[in-house]
Amino acid sequence: MFQFLVTSEGGLTTAGYATCIILGIILLIGAVLLASKTTEKKHMSTLQLVCCSASMALAFVASYIKIFQMPWGGSITLCSMLFIVLVAYWYGAKTGILVGLAYGILQFIQEPYVLSLFQVCCDYIFAFAALGLAGFFKGRKNGLLKGYILAVLGRWFFHSLGGYLYWMDYMPENFPKALTAIYPLVYNGSFLFAEAILTIVVISIPAVKKALNQVQNRIA
């Protein structure tokens, strides 16, 4: 079955693309249904669908706005993770995880590379779903900040796990030999944590905090 979805070069077949698209749509709809159950405003499900879809789109676009390219690979984007984290913080962890899953599939469709099913799960499914963990801090004091930090740590863990299992042979030549044993941790942490610091600074700006609160009051 897996071979039916993946080409011999590690890409996706037509059936593979179709399966990913259908699965992404199902996850997005599921996320909206869960979001509608977490609020008393049941009639806002259409708005919630728009919000979840827009967040995924903004995250996808922001992921291509690269502020800085790291020397060992990876890049700092324009707060791309924040948009998925916001959905999780506004609607809860279950919704956030499903939107993260759908977003991970979208990233995978854009540039698929398959070594194994578990590698795909680590690099795309689990890693981006982890951004939904921010929802566990929904409604708590400084919840967005705490949730964002947890989300980044979750994504870092799964990317690093995949790195240890599948990507150690792809270590760049300019990587310090003394850090070889922790290559996946350093490689993934270098761009994820740098972007996290940038994003934390942005969401800590009073005007940004106020704007995000106003958006939350209208859609959550």
C-alpha positions as semicolon CSV with decimal commas, in nm:
position;residue;x (nm);y (nm);z (nm)
1;M;0,000;0,000;0,000
2;F;0,278;0,242;0,092
3;Q;0,457;0,167;-0,236
4;F;0,134;0,256;-0,421
5;L;0,157;0,608;-0,278
6;V;0,533;0,665;-0,314
7;T;0,756;0,661;-0,622
8;S;1,087;0,477;-0,636
9;E;1,267;0,815;-0,609
10;G;1,100;0,892;-0,277
11;G;0,835;1,131;-0,411
12;L;0,458;1,094;-0,424
13;T;0,251;0,924;-0,692
14;T;-0,074;1,077;-0,816
15;A;-0,258;0,856;-0,569
16;G;-0,023;0,975;-0,296
17;Y;-0,098;1,340;-0,367
18;A;-0,471;1,272;-0,380
19;T;-0,460;1,081;-0,052
20;C;-0,271;1,362;0,122
21;I;-0,510;1,628;-0,005
22;I;-0,817;1,433;0,103
23;L;-0,666;1,359;0,442
24;G;-0,575;1,725;0,490
25;I;-0,931;1,835;0,412
26;I;-1,075;1,579;0,653
27;L;-0,840;1,692;0,929
28;L;-0,927;2,057;0,871
29;I;-1,300;1,985;0,888
30;G;-1,245;1,777;1,201
31;A;-1,054;2,064;1,358
32;V;-1,343;2,302;1,292
33;L;-1,596;2,060;1,440
34;L;-1,386;2,033;1,754
35;A;-1,347;2,410;1,768
36;S;-1,723;2,457;1,750
37;K;-1,764;2,231;2,054
38;T;-1,527;2,443;2,264
39;T;-1,732;2,759;2,229
40;E;-2,092;2,848;2,301
41;K;-2,115;3,024;1,964
42;K;-2,206;2,716;1,760
43;H;-2,316;2,927;1,464
44;M;-1,960;3,048;1,418
45;S;-1,837;2,721;1,267
46;T;-1,808;2,885;0,924
47;L;-1,594;3,162;1,072
48;Q;-1,385;2,902;1,251
49;L;-1,332;2,715;0,924
50;V;-1,216;3,038;0,764
51;C;-0,990;3,108;1,062
52;C;-0,827;2,765;1,059
53;S;-0,785;2,771;0,681
54;A;-0,645;3,124;0,687
55;S;-0,402;3,034;0,964
56;M;-0,272;2,740;0,762
57;A;-0,238;2,959;0,453
58;L;-0,057;3,234;0,643
59;A;0,175;2,980;0,806
60;F;0,251;2,828;0,466
61;V;0,325;3,165;0,306
62;A;0,531;3,281;0,605
63;S;0,736;2,961;0,589
64;Y;0,872;3,084;0,253
65;I;0,963;3,428;0,386
66;K;1,311;3,341;0,505
67;I;1,472;3,606;0,721
68;F;1,802;3,425;0,762
69;Q;1,953;3,105;0,625
70;M;2,145;2,906;0,884
71;P;2,498;2,790;0,791
72;W;2,422;2,418;0,847
73;G;2,083;2,423;0,681
74;G;1,738;2,532;0,785
75;S;1,616;2,888;0,795
76;I;1,447;3,140;1,022
77;T;1,107;3,225;0,877
78;L;0,868;3,511;0,944
79;C;0,699;3,364;1,255
80;S;0,542;3,083;1,051
81;M;0,482;2,855;1,352
82;L;0,289;3,126;1,534
83;F;-0,017;3,100;1,309
84;I;-0,075;2,733;1,396
85;V;-0,002;2,802;1,762
86;L;-0,264;3,078;1,765
87;V;-0,534;2,840;1,641
88;A;-0,440;2,595;1,916
89;Y;-0,441;2,868;2,181
90;W;-0,778;3,004;2,068
91;Y;-0,962;2,675;2,012
92;G;-0,778;2,421;2,226
93;A;-0,522;2,144;2,186
94;K;-0,740;1,899;1,992
95;T;-0,821;2,154;1,725
96;G;-0,462;2,279;1,719
97;I;-0,319;1,931;1,674
98;L;-0,556;1,855;1,384
99;V;-0,474;2,186;1,214
100;G;-0,106;2,113;1,274
101;L;-0,150;1,771;1,114
102;A;-0,319;1,926;0,812
103;Y;-0,045;2,186;0,787
104;G;0,221;1,915;0,806
105;I;0,055;1,734;0,517
106;L;0,052;2,061;0,321
107;Q;0,425;2,101;0,381
108;F;0,482;1,740;0,276
109;I;0,284;1,782;-0,046
110;Q;0,486;2,088;-0,137
111;E;0,820;1,906;-0,123
112;P;0,777;1,535;-0,050
113;Y;1,075;1,313;0,025
114;V;1,013;0,967;0,164
115;L;1,269;0,739;0,324
116;S;1,014;0,549;0,532
117;L;0,667;0,596;0,676
118;F;0,803;0,676;1,022
119;Q;1,047;0,930;0,875
120;V;0,753;1,111;0,715
121;C;0,570;1,101;1,048
122;C;0,868;1,248;1,237
123;D;0,949;1,519;0,982
124;Y;0,597;1,627;0,890
125;I;0,309;1,462;1,078
126;F;0,425;1,453;1,440
127;A;0,652;1,760;1,419
128;F;0,383;1,998;1,295
129;A;0,105;1,838;1,498
130;A;0,317;1,920;1,803
131;L;0,246;2,288;1,739
132;G;-0,106;2,215;1,859
133;L;0,026;2,139;2,207
134;A;0,000;2,513;2,269
135;G;-0,371;2,455;2,320
136;F;-0,308;2,302;2,662
137;F;-0,242;2,656;2,785
138;K;-0,570;2,793;2,650
139;G;-0,715;3,045;2,891
140;R;-0,415;3,045;3,126
141;K;-0,210;3,345;3,231
142;N;0,062;3,408;2,972
143;G;-0,082;3,105;2,795
144;L;0,019;3,208;2,446
145;L;0,382;3,250;2,548
146;K;0,395;2,923;2,743
147;G;0,206;2,738;2,472
148;Y;0,435;2,865;2,202
149;I;0,744;2,751;2,390
150;L;0,592;2,404;2,442
151;A;0,496;2,385;2,074
152;V;0,848;2,469;1,958
153;L;1,000;2,214;2,195
154;G;0,760;1,950;2,066
155;R;0,847;2,018;1,704
156;W;1,219;2,020;1,791
157;F;1,186;1,679;1,959
158;F;1,025;1,507;1,662
159;H;1,253;1,666;1,403
160;S;1,553;1,562;1,613
161;L;1,419;1,209;1,653
162;G;1,388;1,180;1,276
163;G;1,737;1,324;1,244
164;Y;1,890;1,056;1,463
165;L;1,703;0,778;1,286
166;Y;1,737;0,887;0,924
167;W;1,951;1,194;0,858
168;M;2,285;1,142;1,034
169;D;2,449;1,047;0,702
170;Y;2,348;1,384;0,556
171;M;2,551;1,588;0,804
172;P;2,714;1,889;0,627
173;E;3,092;1,891;0,597
174;N;3,123;2,225;0,776
175;F;2,948;2,094;1,087
176;P;3,178;2,097;1,396
177;K;3,321;1,750;1,458
178;A;3,293;1,797;1,834
179;L;2,914;1,822;1,800
180;T;2,866;1,520;1,574
181;A;2,686;1,317;1,840
182;I;2,423;1,587;1,888
183;Y;2,397;1,695;1,525
184;P;2,015;1,659;1,498
185;L;1,962;1,853;1,822
186;V;2,191;2,138;1,717
187;Y;2,079;2,147;1,355
188;N;1,707;2,165;1,433
189;G;1,750;2,380;1,740
190;S;1,960;2,638;1,554
191;F;1,673;2,762;1,336
192;L;1,373;2,664;1,551
193;F;1,496;2,840;1,865
194;A;1,621;3,143;1,673
195;E;1,277;3,183;1,517
196;A;1,117;3,122;1,857
197;I;1,314;3,407;2,011
198;L;1,212;3,638;1,727
199;T;0,846;3,541;1,761
200;I;0,845;3,579;2,139
201;V;0,982;3,930;2,100
202;V;0,709;4,012;1,846
203;I;0,416;3,879;2,053
204;S;0,551;4,056;2,361
205;I;0,509;4,396;2,195
206;P;0,209;4,562;2,367
207;A;0,046;4,665;2,039
208;V;0,073;4,310;1,902
209;K;-0,064;4,157;2,224
210;K;-0,360;4,394;2,210
211;A;-0,429;4,314;1,845
212;L;-0,417;3,938;1,906
213;N;-0,654;3,973;2,202
214;Q;-0,898;4,167;1,987
215;V;-0,888;3,898;1,719
216;Q;-0,941;3,628;1,981
217;N;-1,245;3,807;2,124
218;R;-1,405;3,812;1,780
219;I;-1,341;3,458;1,663
220;A;-1,305;3,242;1,974
